Amino acid sequence: MAADQTEAAPGRRHRRHSACFKLTVVQAYLRGEGGLSELAQAHDISHALLRIWIVKYQAGDLAEDADLMRRSEEARRQIESLRRTVKGLRRQLAELEHRSTGQSQAPSV
């Protein structure tokens, strides 16, 4: 189990943070926007957890997680776009079928 996914001590809530959130907090620290404890407190995380994220970032792990999340989000958007396209095509097909059955059933003059 990863260090940031261990069970919380009694009285503390256990949360999972997205890779993008982790990356945002770590990069703020590395840019000097605050100290370890200050940023941890501002983002409601422990300073030890932030230290773990920094080590993972320096090893390249957080960047890979964030890249995976971006690719997953892009894939989700593409899937949703394809679903809308399929829905539109089904609607067009139904209209064409309705028109063709209406014409074949029209009385001859």
C-alpha positions in Angstrom: 0.0 0.0 0.0 1.4 3.4 -0.9 2.4 5.8 1.9 -0.3 8.3 1.1 -3.0 5.5 1.2 -2.4 4.1 4.6 -5.1 3.9 7.2 -5.7 7.0 9.2 -5.1 7.2 12.9 -8.2 7.2 15.1 -9.9 10.6 14.9 -8.4 11.4 11.5 -10.2 11.1 8.2 -8.7 9.1 5.4 -8.8 10.8 2.0 -7.4 10.2 -1.4 -6.0 13.1 -3.3 -5.8 13.4 -7.1 -2.4 13.4 -8.7 -3.2 16.9 -10.0 -3.8 18.2 -6.4 -0.6 16.6 -5.2 1.3 18.1 -8.1 -0.2 21.6 -7.4 0.8 21.5 -3.7 4.3 20.1 -4.4 5.0 22.7 -7.1 3.8 25.5 -4.8 6.3 24.3 -2.2 9.1 24.1 -4.8 8.4 27.6 -6.1 8.7 28.8 -2.5 5.1 29.9 -2.1 5.2 28.6 1.5 7.0 26.3 3.9 6.2 22.7 4.3 4.0 23.1 7.4 2.4 26.3 6.0 1.3 24.7 2.8 0.3 21.5 4.4 -2.0 23.4 6.8 -3.4 25.6 4.0 -4.4 22.4 2.1 -5.5 20.5 5.1 -2.9 17.7 4.8 -0.1 16.6 7.1 3.4 18.0 6.5 4.7 14.4 6.6 2.3 13.6 3.7 3.5 16.6 1.8 7.1 15.5 2.3 6.2 12.0 0.9 4.7 13.7 -2.2 7.8 15.8 -2.7 10.0 12.7 -2.6 7.7 11.0 -5.1 7.7 14.1 -7.3 11.5 14.2 -7.3 11.5 10.5 -8.3 9.2 11.3 -11.2 6.2 9.4 -9.8 3.8 12.3 -9.4 4.4 13.6 -12.9 3.6 10.2 -14.3 0.4 10.0 -12.2 -0.7 13.5 -13.4 0.1 12.6 -17.0 -2.0 9.4 -16.7 -4.9 11.5 -15.2 -4.7 14.0 -18.1 -4.8 11.2 -20.6 -7.7 9.5 -18.8 -9.6 12.8 -18.8 -8.9 13.3 -22.5 -10.1 9.7 -23.2 -13.3 10.4 -21.2 -14.0 13.5 -23.2 -13.5 11.7 -26.4 -15.8 8.9 -25.4 -18.5 11.4 -24.4 -18.1 13.1 -27.8 -18.4 9.8 -29.6 -21.5 8.9 -27.6 -23.1 12.2 -28.7 -22.1 11.5 -32.3 -23.7 8.0 -32.1 -26.8 9.4 -30.6 -27.1 11.9 -33.4 -26.5 9.3 -36.0 -29.1 7.0 -34.5 -31.6 9.9 -34.6 -30.8 10.5 -38.3 -31.1 6.8 -39.1 -34.5 6.7 -37.4 -35.7 9.7 -39.4 -34.5 8.1 -42.7 -36.2 4.8 -41.9 -39.4 6.7 -41.0 -39.2 8.6 -44.3 -38.5 5.5 -46.4 -41.4 3.5 -44.8 -43.7 6.4 -45.2 -42.9 6.7 -49.0 -43.3 2.9 -49.6 -46.7 2.9 -48.0 -48.0 5.9 -49.9 -51.0 5.0 -52.2 -50.3 4.9 -55.9 -52.1 7.3 -58.1 
